Amino acid sequence: MPGLADAISFLIIGYLGPFLGKLSIAEVMGDIYDDKVKAISAISSIIPAIGNIAIQFSVLSFLLKYLLGDISFYIIAFSCCIVILYSVLGGIRAVTFTDILQFATFGIFIPILALIIWKSLDNTNSFVELLNTNQLFNYRELSNINNPKVLDAFLVFLFFLIPGFDPALFQRISMAKNISQVTKACIITAGVTCLVYLCLDFIGTLVLSEGIILASEDVLQEISDNYLG
């Protein structure tokens, strides 16, 4: 459910009327307030961007090791340099092309992966039994205020519901021709986001129905080894 709030936040962004004609959210904040706020906004944008890039490099290193076996640090570093160079030299066109690939990955591949895992099950009885017996899927728990997980999920839901203009998102919004195009794009994005989250939930439930309990860092390895071979 917190993931669905992420989709709703895109709808809020689409109907708030984003600032077009600006290069960054820091520039917008500077026009509204002053240069100090502009500097704070810029720094606040850079710090999480560094973290996001680090996550991408971590996933890249995992994929290279999975495809090529044990590889040296220099190969991973070289691959990271390629990512940086194509962004710097290719500009917004290169980044937009990457977005298309990401859409194909998350919007098309993940639903197909869910169907592949579903087809690989020997029978669906364990899946149905899990939905009927496991407390994780008891919808009545949503109204159980004594369950600490409900409060945690609700707070995370509210946090994800807050619209956020990170540098990458603002850059893509600033490419729009007008507000109407931004609104349509956000509606489509919200729909695709819901689909992706539901498919990920479905995949997790299928894996759990087979009695497989994994640490978060082992999920991708398990799916790659047992369902994509």
SEKOL-746485 format. One record per residue (C-alpha): residue number from 1; chain; z, y, x. Coordinates in Angstrom, 2 decimals. Layout:
N
<num = NUM	cadena = A	pz = Z	py = Y	px = X> .
...
END
This chain:
229
<num = 1	cadena = A	pz = 0.00	py = 0.00	px = 0.00> .
<num = 2	cadena = A	pz = 0.63	py = 2.55	px = 2.78> .
<num = 3	cadena = A	pz = -2.93	py = 1.87	px = 3.91> .
<num = 4	cadena = A	pz = -4.26	py = 2.85	px = 0.49> .
<num = 5	cadena = A	pz = -2.55	py = 6.23	px = 0.90> .
<num = 6	cadena = A	pz = -4.79	py = 6.75	px = 3.91> .
<num = 7	cadena = A	pz = -7.80	py = 6.50	px = 1.60> .
<num = 8	cadena = A	pz = -6.24	py = 8.92	px = -0.88> .
<num = 9	cadena = A	pz = -5.69	py = 11.45	px = 1.91> .
<num = 10	cadena = A	pz = -9.47	py = 11.59	px = 2.43> .
<num = 11	cadena = A	pz = -9.87	py = 12.57	px = -1.23> .
<num = 12	cadena = A	pz = -7.33	py = 15.35	px = -0.75> .
<num = 13	cadena = A	pz = -9.20	py = 16.60	px = 2.33> .
<num = 14	cadena = A	pz = -12.49	py = 16.57	px = 0.43> .
<num = 15	cadena = A	pz = -11.14	py = 18.72	px = -2.40> .
<num = 16	cadena = A	pz = -9.11	py = 21.16	px = -0.33> .
<num = 17	cadena = A	pz = -12.20	py = 22.99	px = 0.87> .
<num = 18	cadena = A	pz = -12.37	py = 22.46	px = 4.65> .
<num = 19	cadena = A	pz = -13.12	py = 25.33	px = 7.03> .
<num = 20	cadena = A	pz = -16.79	py = 25.25	px = 7.96> .
<num = 21	cadena = A	pz = -18.34	py = 27.23	px = 10.79> .
<num = 22	cadena = A	pz = -15.43	py = 26.60	px = 13.16> .
<num = 23	cadena = A	pz = -15.44	py = 24.44	px = 16.30> .
<num = 24	cadena = A	pz = -11.88	py = 23.12	px = 16.14> .
<num = 25	cadena = A	pz = -8.74	py = 23.12	px = 14.06> .
<num = 26	cadena = A	pz = -7.10	py = 25.18	px = 16.82> .
<num = 27	cadena = A	pz = -9.69	py = 27.92	px = 16.22> .
<num = 28	cadena = A	pz = -8.92	py = 27.88	px = 12.51> .
<num = 29	cadena = A	pz = -5.18	py = 28.13	px = 13.12> .
<num = 30	cadena = A	pz = -5.80	py = 30.96	px = 15.56> .
<num = 31	cadena = A	pz = -7.76	py = 32.93	px = 12.96> .
<num = 32	cadena = A	pz = -5.09	py = 32.41	px = 10.31> .
<num = 33	cadena = A	pz = -2.10	py = 33.12	px = 12.56> .
<num = 34	cadena = A	pz = -2.29	py = 34.10	px = 16.24> .
<num = 35	cadena = A	pz = -3.10	py = 32.81	px = 19.74> .
<num = 36	cadena = A	pz = 0.30	py = 31.17	px = 20.16> .
<num = 37	cadena = A	pz = -0.26	py = 28.98	px = 17.11> .
<num = 38	cadena = A	pz = -3.77	py = 28.32	px = 18.36> .
<num = 39	cadena = A	pz = -2.40	py = 27.05	px = 21.69> .
<num = 40	cadena = A	pz = 0.23	py = 24.88	px = 19.97> .
<num = 41	cadena = A	pz = -2.44	py = 23.39	px = 17.69> .
<num = 42	cadena = A	pz = -4.69	py = 22.63	px = 20.67> .
<num = 43	cadena = A	pz = -1.91	py = 20.89	px = 22.59> .
<num = 44	cadena = A	pz = -0.80	py = 18.99	px = 19.48> .
<num = 45	cadena = A	pz = -4.39	py = 17.77	px = 19.05> .
<num = 46	cadena = A	pz = -4.90	py = 16.72	px = 22.67> .
<num = 47	cadena = A	pz = -1.77	py = 14.55	px = 22.97> .
<num = 48	cadena = A	pz = -2.57	py = 12.07	px = 20.14> .
<num = 49	cadena = A	pz = -6.25	py = 12.08	px = 21.19> .
<num = 50	cadena = A	pz = -5.20	py = 10.77	px = 24.61> .
<num = 51	cadena = A	pz = -3.24	py = 8.00	px = 22.88> .
<num = 52	cadena = A	pz = -6.21	py = 7.07	px = 20.68> .
<num = 53	cadena = A	pz = -8.50	py = 6.87	px = 23.69> .
<num = 54	cadena = A	pz = -5.97	py = 4.67	px = 25.50> .
<num = 55	cadena = A	pz = -5.96	py = 2.29	px = 22.51> .
<num = 56	cadena = A	pz = -9.77	py = 2.12	px = 22.58> .
<num = 57	cadena = A	pz = -9.75	py = 1.30	px = 26.30> .
<num = 58	cadena = A	pz = -7.12	py = -1.38	px = 25.70> .
<num = 59	cadena = A	pz = -9.28	py = -3.04	px = 23.03> .
<num = 60	cadena = A	pz = -12.33	py = -2.70	px = 25.28> .
<num = 61	cadena = A	pz = -10.54	py = -4.51	px = 28.11> .
<num = 62	cadena = A	pz = -9.54	py = -7.31	px = 25.72> .
<num = 63	cadena = A	pz = -13.12	py = -7.76	px = 24.51> .
<num = 64	cadena = A	pz = -14.50	py = -7.81	px = 28.06> .
<num = 65	cadena = A	pz = -11.95	py = -10.41	px = 29.12> .
<num = 66	cadena = A	pz = -12.69	py = -12.49	px = 26.04> .
<num = 67	cadena = A	pz = -16.46	py = -12.39	px = 26.63> .
<num = 68	cadena = A	pz = -16.54	py = -12.60	px = 30.43> .
<num = 69	cadena = A	pz = -13.24	py = -14.26	px = 31.34> .
<num = 70	cadena = A	pz = -10.90	py = -12.80	px = 33.93> .
<num = 71	cadena = A	pz = -12.37	py = -9.58	px = 35.27> .
<num = 72	cadena = A	pz = -11.20	py = -7.02	px = 37.77> .
<num = 73	cadena = A	pz = -9.66	py = -3.65	px = 37.03> .
<num = 74	cadena = A	pz = -12.75	py = -1.95	px = 38.45> .
<num = 75	cadena = A	pz = -15.03	py = -3.45	px = 35.78> .
<num = 76	cadena = A	pz = -12.73	py = -2.18	px = 33.04> .
<num = 77	cadena = A	pz = -12.54	py = 1.24	px = 34.71> .
<num = 78	cadena = A	pz = -16.35	py = 1.34	px = 35.00> .
<num = 79	cadena = A	pz = -16.70	py = 0.49	px = 31.30> .
<num = 80	cadena = A	pz = -14.26	py = 3.26	px = 30.39> .
<num = 81	cadena = A	pz = -16.25	py = 5.71	px = 32.51> .
<num = 82	cadena = A	pz = -19.38	py = 4.79	px = 30.54> .
<num = 83	cadena = A	pz = -17.60	py = 5.61	px = 27.29> .
<num = 84	cadena = A	pz = -16.47	py = 8.97	px = 28.66> .
<num = 85	cadena = A	pz = -19.90	py = 9.84	px = 30.11> .
<num = 86	cadena = A	pz = -21.87	py = 9.06	px = 26.95> .
<num = 87	cadena = A	pz = -19.48	py = 11.27	px = 24.96> .
<num = 88	cadena = A	pz = -19.73	py = 14.13	px = 27.48> .
<num = 89	cadena = A	pz = -23.48	py = 13.93	px = 28.10> .
<num = 90	cadena = A	pz = -24.58	py = 12.78	px = 24.63> .
<num = 91	cadena = A	pz = -22.46	py = 15.26	px = 22.74> .
<num = 92	cadena = A	pz = -22.11	py = 15.09	px = 18.99> .
<num = 93	cadena = A	pz = -25.27	py = 12.97	px = 18.61> .
<num = 94	cadena = A	pz = -23.80	py = 10.19	px = 20.74> .
<num = 95	cadena = A	pz = -20.51	py = 10.37	px = 18.86> .
<num = 96	cadena = A	pz = -22.32	py = 10.27	px = 15.51> .
<num = 97	cadena = A	pz = -24.28	py = 7.21	px = 16.62> .
<num = 98	cadena = A	pz = -20.98	py = 5.55	px = 17.53> .
<num = 99	cadena = A	pz = -19.68	py = 6.38	px = 14.05> .
<num = 100	cadena = A	pz = -22.63	py = 4.51	px = 12.56> .
<num = 101	cadena = A	pz = -21.75	py = 1.46	px = 14.66> .
<num = 102	cadena = A	pz = -18.13	py = 1.74	px = 13.59> .
<num = 103	cadena = A	pz = -19.18	py = 1.90	px = 9.96> .
<num = 104	cadena = A	pz = -21.22	py = -1.27	px = 10.45> .
<num = 105	cadena = A	pz = -18.22	py = -2.90	px = 12.13> .
<num = 106	cadena = A	pz = -15.52	py = -1.97	px = 9.65> .
<num = 107	cadena = A	pz = -17.55	py = -1.58	px = 6.48> .
<num = 108	cadena = A	pz = -19.78	py = -4.64	px = 6.84> .
<num = 109	cadena = A	pz = -18.38	py = -7.01	px = 9.47> .
<num = 110	cadena = A	pz = -14.80	py = -7.16	px = 8.19> .
<num = 111	cadena = A	pz = -15.75	py = -8.16	px = 4.59> .
<num = 112	cadena = A	pz = -18.12	py = -10.78	px = 6.04> .
<num = 113	cadena = A	pz = -15.31	py = -12.02	px = 8.31> .
<num = 114	cadena = A	pz = -13.05	py = -12.36	px = 5.27> .
<num = 115	cadena = A	pz = -15.68	py = -14.55	px = 3.55> .
<num = 116	cadena = A	pz = -16.14	py = -16.65	px = 6.71> .
<num = 117	cadena = A	pz = -12.40	py = -17.37	px = 6.92> .
<num = 118	cadena = A	pz = -12.29	py = -18.12	px = 3.18> .
<num = 119	cadena = A	pz = -15.14	py = -20.62	px = 3.55> .
<num = 120	cadena = A	pz = -13.43	py = -22.26	px = 6.54> .
<num = 121	cadena = A	pz = -10.36	py = -23.25	px = 4.50> .
<num = 122	cadena = A	pz = -10.17	py = -26.95	px = 3.71> .
<num = 123	cadena = A	pz = -8.82	py = -26.10	px = 0.27> .
<num = 124	cadena = A	pz = -7.57	py = -23.01	px = -1.51> .
<num = 125	cadena = A	pz = -4.42	py = -24.60	px = -2.91> .
<num = 126	cadena = A	pz = -2.27	py = -23.34	px = -0.05> .
<num = 127	cadena = A	pz = -3.60	py = -19.81	px = -0.59> .
<num = 128	cadena = A	pz = -2.82	py = -19.85	px = -4.32> .
<num = 129	cadena = A	pz = 0.60	py = -21.38	px = -3.66> .
<num = 130	cadena = A	pz = 1.40	py = -18.67	px = -1.13> .
<num = 131	cadena = A	pz = 0.61	py = -15.94	px = -3.66> .
<num = 132	cadena = A	pz = 2.81	py = -17.63	px = -6.26> .
<num = 133	cadena = A	pz = 5.83	py = -18.47	px = -4.10> .
<num = 134	cadena = A	pz = 6.06	py = -16.02	px = -1.20> .
<num = 135	cadena = A	pz = 8.23	py = -12.98	px = -1.92> .
<num = 136	cadena = A	pz = 5.81	py = -10.79	px = 0.04> .
<num = 137	cadena = A	pz = 3.42	py = -11.06	px = -2.91> .
<num = 138	cadena = A	pz = 5.96	py = -10.62	px = -5.70> .
<num = 139	cadena = A	pz = 4.86	py = -7.39	px = -7.39> .
<num = 140	cadena = A	pz = 8.25	py = -7.11	px = -9.11> .
<num = 141	cadena = A	pz = 9.75	py = -6.25	px = -5.74> .
<num = 142	cadena = A	pz = 7.99	py = -2.89	px = -5.91> .
<num = 143	cadena = A	pz = 10.59	py = -1.73	px = -8.40> .
<num = 144	cadena = A	pz = 13.53	py = -3.29	px = -6.52> .
<num = 145	cadena = A	pz = 15.29	py = -0.29	px = -5.00> .
<num = 146	cadena = A	pz = 17.76	py = -2.60	px = -3.26> .
<num = 147	cadena = A	pz = 14.99	py = -4.04	px = -1.12> .
<num = 148	cadena = A	pz = 14.92	py = -2.02	px = 2.14> .
<num = 149	cadena = A	pz = 11.25	py = -2.89	px = 2.67> .
<num = 150	cadena = A	pz = 10.33	py = -1.06	px = -0.53> .
<num = 151	cadena = A	pz = 11.87	py = 2.19	px = 0.70> .
<num = 152	cadena = A	pz = 10.23	py = 1.80	px = 4.13> .
<num = 153	cadena = A	pz = 6.83	py = 1.16	px = 2.55> .
<num = 154	cadena = A	pz = 7.25	py = 4.12	px = 0.20> .
<num = 155	cadena = A	pz = 8.13	py = 6.49	px = 3.06> .
<num = 156	cadena = A	pz = 5.17	py = 5.27	px = 5.11> .
<num = 157	cadena = A	pz = 2.99	py = 5.69	px = 2.01> .
<num = 158	cadena = A	pz = 4.06	py = 9.33	px = 1.72> .
<num = 159	cadena = A	pz = 3.41	py = 9.89	px = 5.43> .
<num = 160	cadena = A	pz = -0.10	py = 8.42	px = 5.24> .
<num = 161	cadena = A	pz = -0.74	py = 10.52	px = 2.14> .
<num = 162	cadena = A	pz = -0.44	py = 13.75	px = 4.14> .
<num = 163	cadena = A	pz = -3.96	py = 14.93	px = 5.07> .
<num = 164	cadena = A	pz = -4.44	py = 15.32	px = 8.80> .
<num = 165	cadena = A	pz = -7.14	py = 17.27	px = 10.63> .
<num = 166	cadena = A	pz = -7.30	py = 15.55	px = 13.99> .
<num = 167	cadena = A	pz = -10.00	py = 16.83	px = 16.41> .
<num = 168	cadena = A	pz = -12.43	py = 13.99	px = 15.72> .
<num = 169	cadena = A	pz = -12.22	py = 14.32	px = 11.94> .
<num = 170	cadena = A	pz = -12.51	py = 18.11	px = 12.02> .
<num = 171	cadena = A	pz = -15.55	py = 17.81	px = 14.31> .
<num = 172	cadena = A	pz = -17.33	py = 15.58	px = 11.82> .
<num = 173	cadena = A	pz = -16.42	py = 17.80	px = 8.87> .
<num = 174	cadena = A	pz = -17.75	py = 20.87	px = 10.70> .
<num = 175	cadena = A	pz = -21.17	py = 19.16	px = 10.90> .
<num = 176	cadena = A	pz = -21.55	py = 19.33	px = 7.11> .
<num = 177	cadena = A	pz = -24.01	py = 21.69	px = 5.47> .
<num = 178	cadena = A	pz = -21.62	py = 22.76	px = 2.73> .
<num = 179	cadena = A	pz = -18.36	py = 21.92	px = 0.96> .
<num = 180	cadena = A	pz = -20.15	py = 19.70	px = -1.55> .
<num = 181	cadena = A	pz = -21.42	py = 17.45	px = 1.22> .
<num = 182	cadena = A	pz = -17.91	py = 17.22	px = 2.70> .
<num = 183	cadena = A	pz = -16.49	py = 16.21	px = -0.69> .
<num = 184	cadena = A	pz = -19.10	py = 13.48	px = -1.20> .
<num = 185	cadena = A	pz = -18.56	py = 12.16	px = 2.33> .
<num = 186	cadena = A	pz = -14.77	py = 12.04	px = 1.82> .
<num = 187	cadena = A	pz = -15.16	py = 10.15	px = -1.47> .
<num = 188	cadena = A	pz = -17.39	py = 7.57	px = 0.21> .
<num = 189	cadena = A	pz = -14.99	py = 7.34	px = 3.15> .
<num = 190	cadena = A	pz = -12.05	py = 6.78	px = 0.80> .
<num = 191	cadena = A	pz = -13.92	py = 3.94	px = -0.91> .
<num = 192	cadena = A	pz = -14.87	py = 2.25	px = 2.35> .
<num = 193	cadena = A	pz = -11.31	py = 2.69	px = 3.65> .
<num = 194	cadena = A	pz = -9.91	py = 0.96	px = 0.56> .
<num = 195	cadena = A	pz = -12.39	py = -1.89	px = 1.00> .
<num = 196	cadena = A	pz = -11.49	py = -2.33	px = 4.67> .
<num = 197	cadena = A	pz = -7.74	py = -2.34	px = 4.01> .
<num = 198	cadena = A	pz = -8.08	py = -4.83	px = 1.16> .
<num = 199	cadena = A	pz = -10.23	py = -7.11	px = 3.31> .
<num = 200	cadena = A	pz = -7.72	py = -6.91	px = 6.16> .
<num = 201	cadena = A	pz = -4.92	py = -7.78	px = 3.73> .
<num = 202	cadena = A	pz = -7.01	py = -10.67	px = 2.44> .
<num = 203	cadena = A	pz = -7.66	py = -11.95	px = 5.98> .
<num = 204	cadena = A	pz = -3.96	py = -11.75	px = 6.84> .
<num = 205	cadena = A	pz = -3.06	py = -13.65	px = 3.68> .
<num = 206	cadena = A	pz = -5.61	py = -16.37	px = 4.44> .
<num = 207	cadena = A	pz = -4.27	py = -16.84	px = 7.96> .
<num = 208	cadena = A	pz = -0.69	py = -16.91	px = 6.66> .
<num = 209	cadena = A	pz = -1.62	py = -19.48	px = 4.00> .
<num = 210	cadena = A	pz = -2.55	py = -21.88	px = 6.80> .
<num = 211	cadena = A	pz = 0.96	py = -21.62	px = 8.17> .
<num = 212	cadena = A	pz = -0.05	py = -19.48	px = 11.14> .
<num = 213	cadena = A	pz = 2.49	py = -16.82	px = 12.10> .
<num = 214	cadena = A	pz = 1.35	py = -14.54	px = 14.91> .
<num = 215	cadena = A	pz = 2.54	py = -11.57	px = 16.85> .
<num = 216	cadena = A	pz = 0.39	py = -8.49	px = 16.22> .
<num = 217	cadena = A	pz = -1.17	py = -8.65	px = 19.70> .
<num = 218	cadena = A	pz = -2.33	py = -12.26	px = 19.11> .
<num = 219	cadena = A	pz = -4.14	py = -11.76	px = 15.79> .
<num = 220	cadena = A	pz = -7.53	py = -10.81	px = 17.23> .
<num = 221	cadena = A	pz = -7.42	py = -13.70	px = 19.71> .
<num = 222	cadena = A	pz = -6.56	py = -16.20	px = 16.95> .
<num = 223	cadena = A	pz = -9.37	py = -15.04	px = 14.66> .
<num = 224	cadena = A	pz = -11.89	py = -14.99	px = 17.52> .
<num = 225	cadena = A	pz = -11.01	py = -18.49	px = 18.71> .
<num = 226	cadena = A	pz = -10.69	py = -20.28	px = 15.38> .
<num = 227	cadena = A	pz = -13.01	py = -18.50	px = 12.96> .
<num = 228	cadena = A	pz = -15.80	py = -16.85	px = 14.97> .
<num = 229	cadena = A	pz = -16.65	py = -19.73	px = 17.29> .
END
